[in-house]
Amino acid sequence: MADPESTVINTDVKQKDPSKALVIAVTTRAIFNLEEEHRLYLEKGKEEYARHQQANQDKPLPPGTAFTFIQAVQYVNKMILESNPAEDELFDILVLSNNSPESGVRIINSAKHYGLEISKFCFVSDKDSTRYLKSHGVKLFLSADRADVCNALRRGVSAALVFQQEVQTPSNPLRVVFDGDAVLFSDETDQVFQEQGLERAVEYERAMEAVPMGEGPLKAFAMHLGKMRKKFSQEKSPIRTYLVTARSGRDMGIRAIKTLREWGLAIDEAFFMDGAPKGPILAQIQPHIFFDDRLYNIQGAQNVGVPSAWVPSCC
């Protein structure tokens, strides 16, 4: 029986220790725009798709939604190594693909064309490729397939779904925006709001003000990111993190701030939107990626060209 996972090591890139690195796994459709090829796969089947990829193996794929995020992550590594060439706590990027190694040559060539420092390419024949995430030490998984994302979340890996979109090219430093409830934090207050309304949710928050909120699905990744950020002073950091939440700062902001303090998670800027649309503030921040659990917020971000990733709470 063939090995269900074939890993190609990129010898042009320094290999990192996964026990020390912040490992990010992206699927090919998250980092490159493969919508045309994906349609071919759905309409004509796997063999025709493989023939197309092999025939075009020297034609670079256009960038996808997560492309600029990965470029910004590389910039952080560059800044860390300039500060300390012996540093081994770096970002490590691997690509997870359901392509065969033969049809995956185009993926490898595209990464090299753009100078992306992908350390490993994992070509997986299993239907559920997410079972390999923990063995690679993955701390964040980005995919264009909802089933993949849900499987990763069930396995306890921070994960989000990216939609193919036209994105702007933000400048450095790396800017990451998190929603609060059901992303950084648990959805406990959101459940009270959905079931009993805003007034009861505010009462619940006031009663629980001294109690830190539970962990959300992206809390672990945010903590790892915060650890990387602490390598620099705030003024010189190549990483900036933001909280953009629908919460009201007056009625529901205190517990959020106290929770972040309790976790030891420093956030550069926090915006309590009190239910207002997030698109305008995201357009000002111009993040490399924005995580939210509400599809209307994702749509609002896409409308202003912000790369967005949905954290589904209904897997």
N, C-alpha and C positions, 0 to 999 in steps of 0.2 A: 504493500500500500504506500502511495506517495505521501511524503511529509506534508501535512496541511498548511504549514507555514514555511516559506522560503525567505530568508533574510539576506539582503545584499548590503554589505558594509561599504560605506563610501570612504575609501582610503584617502581621498583628498581632504577630508575633514577630520580634525582632532576628535578622537573618541572620548566620551565623557564617562565617568563613573556614575551609573544610574542611582546608586545609593546616596550620592551627594548632589547630583544635578537636578534641576527642575525640568522633568521630562514632559514635553508636549507632543501628543500624537495628533496628526491631522490626516484625514482621508484625501485621496487625490481630488475628489470633487469639491472639497473645501478649499484647497490651496490653488487649484487651477480651474479654469472654466471649461468643463467637460460636458456642457449641456447638449451640444450637438452630438457628441460621441455617445452620451447616455441615451439619447433618443434612438440612435442607431442600434444600440444594444437592445433596447426594449422592443423595437420594431422588427429588426432583422436577426437578433440572436447573438449569442456569445462568439460564434465562429466568425461571423461577418465583422463584428466589433474588433476582434483580435487581428483580422486581416487589415482592417483600416488602420489600426494603431501601428502595426508593423510597417505598413506602406508609408506611413507618415512619421516614422520614428525620429527623423532628423528635423521635423517641423515643430518648433516650440509651441506649447499650449499657451493660450492667453492666461493672465493672472485671474485668480478667483477671489472670493470674498475674504479669505483669511491670509491672502498673500502679503498685504502690507503689514499685518500683525507679525508675521514671521520675519519679515525684513527688520522691523523695529526690535524684535527680540535679539536678532543678530547684532544690532547696534549696541544693545545693552551688554552682550558678551564682549564686544570690542572694548567698550569703556571699562568693564571689569578687569580685563586682561591688561589694559594700559596702566591701570592702577596697581595691579598685582599679577605679574605674568605667571606666578605659580598657583593662582586661584583655581580650585576645582569645583566650586559651587557655581555652576554656569547653567544656562538654558541648554537643553539638548532636544533636538527636533527629530522626530521620526515620522515617516509617511507610512500609513497603513492602507493597503490596497487589495481589492478583490481581483485585480488583474493577475494573469499568469506572469511569471518572470519574463517570458518572451514578449508579450504585449506591453509589459511594464517598462521596456527600454525607453519608450517615449517619455515616460514620467521622469526617469533618471536624467535623460538628456535635457529635458525642460528645466529641471532644477539646476543643472550645471550651467545651462545657458544664462539663467538669471543670477547666478552666483549665490544660490541658496545653500546654506550650510546644513544640509540634511545629513545626519550621521548614519541613519539606517533606512532602508526601504524594505518593508515587510509585505510580501505578497502572500495572501492568505486565501485558501480555497474553502475554508469553513464558512457556512452561512452566517454564523455568529463569530465574527472576527474579534469581538471585544473580549473574548476570554483570554487573549494574549496581553491585554493592557497591563495588568498587575505584574506579570512576569517581566515586563520591560520597565517597571517602576513609573508608569505614566501618572502624572498629576493633573493633566488637563487633556480632554479628548474633544476634538472638533470634527463634526461629520455633517454631510448633507443628507444623511439617511436617518429618519426619526427612530426606526427600530434599533439602529446601532446606538443612538444616544440613550434611549430608554434602557437598553441592556447594560450600557456602561454605568448609568446612574444606579441601577439595581445592584451592580457590583461594587458600589461605593466609590466610583471614580467621578471626579468633577467633569461634567460633559455638557455640551450645548450643540444645538442644531443651527447650521449656517445656511442661509438662502442665497442663491446666486444673485448678485446685484452689481450694478455699476457703482464703484466707490471712488471717492476722492483719494488722493495720495497724501495722507497727513505727514507732516514733518516730525522729526525726532524732538523730544524724547518719546519713549513708549508711553502711551496713555491708554489706560484701561478703566472703563466705567462699569460699575456694578449697580444693579437695582438692589433694594433691600429685602423686603419680604419675599420668601420662596426662592431667593437666589443666594444672598449672603446669609440671611436669617431664615429660620424656619417659617412655615406659613401659619403659625398658631393664631396670630392676630388677624391675618387675612381670613381665616376660617370664621372667626367671630364676626368680622365685618360682613362676610357673605351670608351668614346664617341669621344674624341679629341686627345688622345695620351699623352705621357709622357711630351713632351715639354710644351704643354698647361697646364697640371696639375702643373708643376713647376711654370709657370707664375702665375697661379691662387693662389698657395700657397704664393708666394712672395707678390702679391697684397693684400692677406688676412692675412698677417703675424700678424698684431696687433689684429685680430678678433678671439676670441676663437672658436674652432670647436664646432659643435653641439654634443649632447649626443648620444652615441651609446647604443645598447641594454644591455650591461653589465656595463655601467657607474655607475648605482645605486648600484649594488653589490660591485663594486670596492670602492666606497665611504664608504660604510658600513665597508668593510674590512679595509680600511685606518683608520677609526675611532677606530677600535679594535687595530690596530697596534700602534696608538699614546699612548696607555696605557703603553708602554715600551720605553726605550731608544733604539736607533737604534742598539747599540751593544748587548743588551740583549733581543731584540724582538724575540718572537717565530713565527713571521710572516715575510716572505720576499716576496716582490712583484716585478715583472719584466715586462717591456715592450719590446717585440720582434716584430719589425715591418719591413715590406718590404721597408719602406721609406728610402730615402737617408738622412743621417744626414746633409750633406752639403747643399742640396737644399730644403729639406722638413722637417728637424728635428726641426728647431727653433719654428715653429708654434705649433708643438706637445708639446714641452717642455713648451711653454708659456701657452698653454691650461691647462696642468696639474697644473701649478702654479696658474692659475686663479681659478681652481676648488679647490685648496688646497689639491690636491691628491699627496702625496709623494710616489715616486716609488724608490725602492732600486737601481735597475740597469736598464738601457735602452740600447737596441741594435738596431741600425739602419742598416738593412741588405743590403740595396740598391739592393733588388731583389735576393740576394743569398739564397740558401736553409737554412731553419731554424733548420733542424735536428741536425747538429753538435753542435750548441750552446745550444740547448735544452738538448742534451746528457750530456753536461757539467753542466748545471743548475740542472738537474734531478728534475723537478717540480713534485708536487703531482697532478697537473692538468694544462693543457695548453688549452686556449681558442683561436680559430681562425675561420674566416669565409670562408677560402679557403680549399677545400677538399684535394688538393695536399699538403698543409702544414700539415694537419691532418695526411695524409699518411706518410709524412716524419717523423713526430713525432712518429707515431706507429712503424715505422721501427727501431727506436732506443729505443723502450720500454717505451716511455713516455705516461702516461695516458692523453688522449686528448678528447676535447669536441668541437663539431662543432656548431657554431652560424649561422644558415642559414639566408641568407638575401633574399631568394626567396620563402618565405612562401606564 
